[in-house]
Amino acid sequence: MGFIPTWCQVCGIIRIERSKVQGSNRNHNNKCSNLNIELERNRPGGVMIEIDDLIKEYVEQGNRSTAYPIYVSVQELHCVGVIADGYSANCPYGDDVTIVKYRLTDGDCDAPEFNSEEKLKKYYKEETDYGEVKDSEIQEYQLGYIWHPVEFFLTIKGAEEYMRANAHNHGKLRTYVHHFERRNFEMRELLEKIGFKVK
């Protein structure tokens, strides 16, 4: 007997089941006699996505030079604090970001910070009673940022849809493609059973 993935409208989960109903599961499966391979996603309008379409998208999408099977994470840029001169933030994905900021040397912790000296001088001259700011009154420092995973998906399309729908809850977002390692038997076997590309 083979195994089939089914979306159960009774229990609300995707189950991998034997193709023939057996034993104590009979009553539950009889209620699900009209199941098909569909995954309901919480989208505007209650759109139903068939797993066949998801598999097709998975196979046809670009893998960004990463071996199959892949998965896609949405990552957000997070500040890790001030970085000393000559150093950088240690991002596990190898692409940390360092941004130079400017603020008043004698400002408190709530003093605004700016991306350039010109913007700082303009702000204090036009928006406050501080007046002209001298170069000696400006402090330059570096802030380090790293990419932090937020969610993961099987397709880049799904990840990008999440980013559009949740942009208001996050800062800067991006997608990053990962590879399920060959000894990740659990995920590889699960994807293969459902019909996803694993090689």
Backbone hydrogen bonds, N-H to C=O, Kabsch-Sander energy under -0.5 kcal/mol:
donor,donor_aa,acceptor,acceptor_aa,energy
4,I,17,E,-2.9
6,T,15,R,-2.5
7,W,36,N,-1.5
8,C,6,T,-0.7
8,C,13,I,-2.4
9,Q,7,W,-0.6
12,G,8,C,-1.6
15,R,6,T,-2.7
15,R,13,I,-0.5
17,E,4,I,-2.5
17,E,15,R,-0.7
19,S,2,G,-2.2
25,N,22,Q,-1.2
26,R,23,G,-1.8
29,N,25,N,-2.9
30,N,26,R,-2.4
31,K,27,N,-1.4
32,C,28,H,-0.6
32,C,29,N,-0.5
33,S,30,N,-1.3
35,L,32,C,-1.9
38,E,36,N,-1.9
39,L,49,I,-3.1
40,E,38,E,-0.5
41,R,47,V,-1.1
43,R,41,R,-2.0
46,G,43,R,-2.4
49,I,39,L,-1.8
50,E,48,M,-0.5
51,I,37,I,-2.1
52,D,37,I,-0.6
53,D,50,E,-0.6
54,L,50,E,-1.9
55,I,51,I,-2.9
56,K,52,D,-2.1
57,E,53,D,-2.4
58,Y,54,L,-2.3
59,V,55,I,-2.4
60,E,56,K,-2.3
61,Q,57,E,-1.7
66,T,63,N,-1.3
71,Y,178,H,-1.5
72,V,153,F,-3.7
73,S,176,Y,-2.9
74,V,151,E,-2.8
75,Q,73,S,-0.5
75,Q,174,R,-2.6
76,E,148,H,-2.9
77,L,172,K,-2.2
78,H,76,E,-0.6
78,H,146,I,-3.2
80,V,144,G,-3.1
81,G,144,G,-0.7
83,I,142,Q,-2.7
87,Y,84,A,-2.0
91,C,89,A,-1.1
94,G,91,C,-2.1
97,V,145,Y,-2.5
99,I,143,L,-2.6
101,K,141,Y,-3.2
102,Y,114,F,-2.2
103,R,139,Q,-1.8
105,T,137,E,-3.1
107,G,104,L,-1.3
111,A,108,D,-1.8
114,F,102,Y,-2.5
120,L,116,S,-1.6
121,K,117,E,-2.7
122,K,118,E,-2.4
123,Y,119,K,-2.3
124,Y,120,L,-2.3
125,K,121,K,-1.9
126,E,122,K,-2.6
127,E,123,Y,-3.0
131,G,124,Y,-1.2
134,K,132,E,-0.5
137,E,134,K,-1.6
138,I,135,D,-1.4
139,Q,103,R,-3.6
141,Y,101,K,-2.1
142,Q,83,I,-0.6
143,L,99,I,-2.8
144,G,81,G,-2.9
145,Y,97,V,-2.8
146,I,78,H,-2.5
148,H,76,E,-2.9
150,V,74,V,-3.4
151,E,74,V,-1.2
153,F,72,V,-3.4
159,A,155,T,-1.7
160,E,156,I,-2.7
161,E,157,K,-2.1
162,Y,158,G,-1.9
163,M,159,A,-2.1
164,R,160,E,-2.1
165,A,161,E,-2.3
166,N,162,Y,-2.0
167,A,163,M,-0.5
167,A,164,R,-0.5
169,N,166,N,-1.9
170,H,167,A,-1.3
174,R,75,Q,-1.8
176,Y,73,S,-2.2
178,H,71,Y,-3.3
180,F,69,P,-2.8
181,E,179,H,-0.7
184,N,181,E,-2.1
185,F,183,R,-1.9
188,R,184,N,-2.2
189,E,185,F,-2.7
190,L,186,E,-1.9
191,L,187,M,-2.7
192,E,188,R,-2.1
193,K,189,E,-2.4
194,I,190,L,-1.9
195,G,191,L,-1.3
196,F,191,L,-3.0
